[in-house]
Amino acid sequence: MGKDHHENKESAEDRFNRFMFGSGGKPPVHPENEQDERGPQDYYDYEEIMYNIDTLIESAKGLKPLYNKVYPYIQQFFKKN
């Protein structure tokens, strides 16, 4: 019983160390997977980029009237301080 208890304790400590500090080795690298995976700089979806830019421009146009209404109050706030 003492030997089993000692082995279980070492196993628990080893499991804890792996959880907290990692296994200590680098994960294996598979060269065939590296060729299939594209990095973020290898491909740009220009249609999606243009759609996002268009959305930003439309949002700015929609917020401009609100900005024009709020701006005088902001100016008054800064003049008082």
C-alpha positions as CSV (number, residue, x, y, z in Angstrom):
1,M,0.0,0.0,0.0
2,G,2.8,2.4,0.8
3,K,4.4,1.9,-2.7
4,D,1.1,2.5,-4.5
5,H,0.4,5.6,-2.4
6,H,3.9,6.9,-3.3
7,E,3.4,6.2,-7.0
8,N,0.0,7.9,-7.0
9,K,1.5,11.0,-5.3
10,E,4.3,11.2,-7.9
11,S,1.8,10.8,-10.7
12,A,-0.4,13.6,-9.2
13,E,2.6,15.9,-8.8
14,D,3.7,15.1,-12.4
15,R,0.2,15.8,-13.7
16,F,0.1,19.1,-11.8
17,N,3.5,20.1,-13.1
18,R,2.5,19.3,-16.7
19,F,-0.8,21.3,-16.2
20,M,1.0,24.4,-14.7
21,F,4.2,24.4,-16.6
22,G,3.6,22.4,-19.8
23,S,5.3,19.2,-20.9
24,G,8.6,21.0,-21.4
25,G,9.0,20.0,-25.0
26,K,7.9,21.7,-28.1
27,P,4.9,20.2,-29.9
28,P,5.8,18.2,-33.0
29,V,5.7,20.2,-36.2
30,H,4.2,18.5,-39.3
31,P,5.7,20.0,-42.4
32,E,2.8,18.8,-44.6
33,N,0.4,20.8,-42.6
34,E,2.5,24.0,-42.9
35,Q,2.1,24.1,-46.6
36,D,-1.7,23.7,-46.4
37,E,-2.3,26.4,-43.8
38,R,-2.2,30.0,-45.1
39,G,-1.0,32.7,-42.8
40,P,-2.9,36.0,-42.5
41,Q,-0.5,37.7,-44.9
42,D,-0.8,35.1,-47.7
43,Y,-4.4,35.9,-48.7
44,Y,-6.5,39.0,-48.4
45,D,-10.2,39.0,-49.2
46,Y,-10.4,42.4,-51.0
47,E,-14.1,42.2,-51.4
48,E,-14.6,41.8,-47.7
49,I,-12.1,44.7,-47.0
50,M,-14.0,47.0,-49.4
51,Y,-17.3,46.0,-47.8
52,N,-15.9,46.8,-44.3
53,I,-14.6,50.2,-45.6
54,D,-18.0,51.0,-47.1
55,T,-19.7,50.1,-43.8
56,L,-17.4,52.5,-41.9
57,I,-18.0,55.3,-44.3
58,E,-21.8,54.8,-44.1
59,S,-21.6,54.7,-40.3
60,A,-19.6,58.0,-40.3
61,K,-22.2,59.6,-42.5
62,G,-24.9,58.5,-40.2
63,L,-23.2,59.8,-37.1
64,K,-22.3,63.2,-38.7
65,P,-25.7,64.8,-37.9
66,L,-25.5,63.6,-34.3
67,Y,-22.0,65.0,-34.0
68,N,-23.2,68.3,-35.4
69,K,-26.0,68.4,-32.7
70,V,-23.7,67.5,-29.8
71,Y,-20.6,69.5,-30.8
72,P,-21.9,72.9,-29.5
73,Y,-22.5,71.3,-26.0
74,I,-18.9,70.0,-26.1
75,Q,-17.6,73.4,-27.0
76,Q,-19.5,75.0,-24.1
77,F,-18.1,72.3,-21.7
78,F,-14.5,73.1,-22.7
79,K,-15.1,76.9,-22.5
80,K,-16.3,76.7,-18.9
81,N,-13.3,74.7,-17.8
